[in-house]
Amino acid sequence: MQFHVKINEVKNTDQLEDAWSLADFKELMTRFEVPDAETVKDNEVKDFLFMAINEFEPRESAAIVLDYKLSDQLTEGQIDNISLEMLSEKMAEKYTEIDLHKPLFEVNQLLYKAYNGKFPHIQINVIDLELSTNEEGAEFNKEVVLKAFSQGLSDNNLLHRLFGDQLEGKVPFPEAEGIVWELKEKGDDHYEVITSEKWLTKEEVVKTEFDAVVVLYDENAAEA
């Protein structure tokens, strides 16, 4: 598939919109033992939660939030280990399971804000791009978009170094789902891609407008 790509902006931020809902905060207030949590006004919930979090040791707070966010994906032992490591390590970039990078970022940033900086400061990238094609029936999913815009990145970029065969369609690329945290269609061929700073920096964008050929893995062709 052939695409025309235009990378308009790569914006660095430490905020992921809608990472936590009011319902999340209320449930966490209960877990952090806020007295009479049900009587707290909605516009005061976050402040009360942050005060409650500060009554606990950082590692203990990390374990509580991790358990709430990821107990269906992590064992008790894994939560215990991560709660210690994330005090000094950027687990949202370092953890081996890429699919968990986004929720680990959400946990880290909640605790970073609550403790006013006791946890690592992690940044993410919001990429504004235009992507168009004359290919009929082309699907604009995370894998396709990632393969297209990555062709504007430096050869030294981590994506090229770790996932060269995947980007070229030689092998399956399930990791794309975890690398691209969010893909938002903005209309008129505009898309917004949110990903970890781990995967690219502004300086690694060496082409801002270019044509890209995207090859999807073909299991039948690989077996032939």
C-alpha positions in Angstrom: 0.0 0.0 0.0 1.3 3.5 -0.9 0.7 6.5 1.4 1.5 10.1 1.4 2.6 11.2 4.9 3.0 14.6 6.3 4.2 15.0 9.9 3.0 18.4 11.1 4.1 18.3 14.7 5.6 16.2 17.5 4.5 17.6 20.8 6.1 16.4 24.0 3.9 16.2 27.1 3.6 14.4 30.5 -0.2 14.4 30.4 -2.5 11.7 28.9 -6.0 13.0 28.7 -8.8 11.0 30.2 -6.4 8.5 31.8 -8.4 8.6 35.0 -12.1 9.1 35.5 -14.0 10.5 38.4 -15.2 7.0 39.1 -11.5 5.8 39.2 -10.7 8.5 41.7 -13.6 7.6 43.9 -12.7 4.0 44.0 -9.1 4.8 44.8 -10.3 7.1 47.7 -11.9 4.0 49.2 -8.8 1.9 48.7 -6.7 4.7 50.4 -9.2 4.7 53.3 -10.5 8.3 52.9 -13.1 8.8 55.7 -16.6 9.4 54.5 -15.4 9.2 50.9 -18.9 9.1 49.6 -19.6 12.6 51.0 -16.7 14.3 49.2 -17.8 16.7 46.5 -16.9 15.8 42.9 -14.7 18.9 42.4 -12.7 18.0 45.6 -12.3 14.3 45.0 -8.8 14.5 43.4 -7.5 16.8 46.1 -8.8 14.4 48.9 -7.3 11.5 47.0 -3.9 13.1 46.7 -3.9 14.0 50.4 -4.8 10.4 51.3 -2.0 9.0 49.0 0.5 11.1 50.9 -0.4 9.4 54.1 1.1 6.2 52.7 4.7 5.3 51.8 5.3 5.8 48.1 5.9 2.1 47.5 2.7 1.1 49.3 0.8 3.7 47.3 2.2 2.3 44.1 1.1 -1.2 45.0 -2.4 0.0 45.7 -2.8 1.9 42.4 -1.1 -0.9 40.4 -3.5 -3.4 42.0 -6.5 -1.3 41.0 -5.2 -0.7 37.5 -3.6 -4.0 36.6 -4.6 -6.8 39.0 -6.1 -8.7 36.0 -2.8 -8.6 34.2 -0.2 -8.8 36.9 0.4 -11.2 39.7 0.8 -10.1 43.3 4.5 -10.7 43.1 4.8 -8.7 39.9 2.9 -5.8 41.5 5.2 -6.0 44.5 8.3 -5.8 42.3 7.1 -3.1 40.1 6.0 -1.0 43.0 9.6 -0.9 44.2 11.2 -0.5 40.8 9.0 2.4 39.7 10.3 4.6 42.5 13.5 5.0 40.5 12.9 3.4 37.1 10.7 4.5 34.2 8.8 1.3 34.1 6.4 2.7 31.5 9.5 2.5 29.1 11.5 -0.3 30.7 8.9 -3.0 31.4 9.2 -6.0 29.1 5.5 -6.3 28.1 5.0 -3.4 25.8 1.2 -3.7 26.1 1.5 -2.5 29.7 3.5 0.6 29.0 0.5 2.9 28.7 -1.3 1.8 32.0 2.1 1.9 33.8 2.5 5.5 32.5 -0.9 6.3 33.9 -0.1 4.9 37.3 3.3 6.6 37.3 2.0 10.0 36.4 -0.8 9.8 39.0 1.8 9.1 41.7 4.2 11.7 40.3 1.6 14.4 40.7 0.3 13.2 44.0 3.8 13.1 45.5 5.0 16.2 43.7 7.9 14.5 42.0 9.0 11.5 44.1 8.4 9.2 41.1 10.3 9.5 37.7 9.0 12.2 35.3 8.0 10.4 32.1 7.1 12.1 28.9 5.1 11.0 25.9 4.8 12.3 22.3 1.6 13.4 20.6 2.2 13.3 16.8 -0.1 15.3 14.5 0.1 13.9 11.0 -1.7 13.7 7.6 -2.0 10.3 6.0 -3.6 9.7 2.6 -3.8 7.0 0.0 -5.5 6.2 -3.3 -5.6 2.5 -2.3 -9.2 1.3 -2.2 -10.2 -0.2 1.1 -7.0 0.7 2.9 -7.3 0.3 6.6 -5.8 3.0 8.9 -5.1 0.9 12.0 -2.2 1.3 14.4 0.1 -1.0 12.5 -0.4 0.7 9.2 0.0 4.2 10.6 3.1 3.2 12.5 4.7 1.6 9.5 3.9 4.6 7.4 5.2 7.4 9.6 8.2 5.5 10.9 9.7 5.9 7.4 10.3 9.5 8.2 12.4 8.6 11.2 16.2 8.3 11.4 17.7 4.9 10.8 19.1 5.0 14.3 15.6 5.3 15.8 14.8 2.5 18.3 11.8 1.3 16.2 14.1 0.6 13.2 16.7 -1.1 15.4 14.3 -3.3 17.3 11.5 -3.9 14.8 13.1 -3.6 11.4 11.7 -6.9 10.1 8.2 -6.1 11.5 8.2 -2.6 9.9 9.1 -4.2 6.5 6.3 -6.7 6.8 8.7 -9.7 6.9 7.2 -11.0 10.2 4.0 -10.2 12.2 3.9 -7.0 14.1 1.6 -7.4 17.2 3.8 -5.0 19.2 2.3 -2.1 17.1 -0.8 -2.2 19.4 1.4 -1.5 22.4 3.7 1.0 20.8 0.9 3.2 19.5 -1.0 4.0 22.7 -3.8 5.9 20.9 -4.7 6.6 17.3 -7.4 9.2 16.8 -8.9 10.1 13.4 -9.4 13.9 13.2 -11.0 14.0 9.7 -9.7 15.2 6.4 -6.8 12.7 6.5 -5.6 14.1 9.8 -4.6 11.7 12.6 -3.2 12.0 16.1 -0.8 9.3 17.3 0.2 9.1 21.0 3.2 7.0 21.9 6.0 6.8 24.5 9.0 9.1 24.2 10.9 5.8 24.4 10.1 5.1 20.7 11.0 8.5 19.1 12.2 12.0 19.8 11.6 15.1 17.7 15.2 15.1 16.6 14.7 11.6 15.0 12.1 13.0 12.6 14.3 13.5 9.5 11.5 13.8 6.9 8.3 15.6 7.5 6.6 15.0 4.1 7.2 11.9 2.0 5.7 8.9 0.2 5.7 5.6 2.1 5.1 2.0 1.0 3.5 -0.1 3.7 3.8 -3.9 3.5 1.6 -6.1 5.7 2.8 -9.5 6.7 1.4 -12.2 4.5 1.4 -15.6 6.2 0.7 -17.4 3.0 3.5 -15.7 1.1 5.9 -16.4 4.0 5.1 -20.1 3.8 5.4 -20.3 0.0 
